[in-house]
Amino acid sequence: MTITSGEFSPYKNSIYNVSLTLDRPHDGFEFRLLETGASSEGELVKFSGRQGYLFDQSGHLWGGYKSGVPFDFQIHYDYYDKTFSYYSEDTLIANGLDVTGAGVVDDGKVGLVTFTKHGDSSASVSITGLKS
């Protein structure tokens, strides 16, 4: 099942505070930030989990998770440089990574968040940012 967010249209440079709780770690998940267009979408940032391990979009292993135990991370999205950084427990994990699909659909502004999950997994996302 995929849960899709509403639109975050006013924000360009932004910080996404993400909290995930996975019901069945062996089934995995995907969490994505996307830009959207008239009838298509471009993936900007992706995180995934498989068998209790966390990966960024380049396949870099950066942590782990357990069934039913929430874990949090932050994504700092730089609209102007088309890069992102991410943090776990206030520790910088990776800095200045290139986004994958910026400008493919529109201008690289995040317009959508998706969370593909299994079972009773849940996601919470809050966003702060600059409108221009």
PyMOL commands that set and color helices and strands:
alter all, ss='L'
color gray80, all
select helices_A, chain A and resi 25-27
alter helices_A, ss='H'
color red, helices_A
select strands_A, chain A and resi 2-4+14-21+29-36+41-50+53-56+61-64+71-78+83-88+91-98+112-116+122-129
alter strands_A, ss='S'
color yellow, strands_A
deselect
rebuild
show_as cartoon
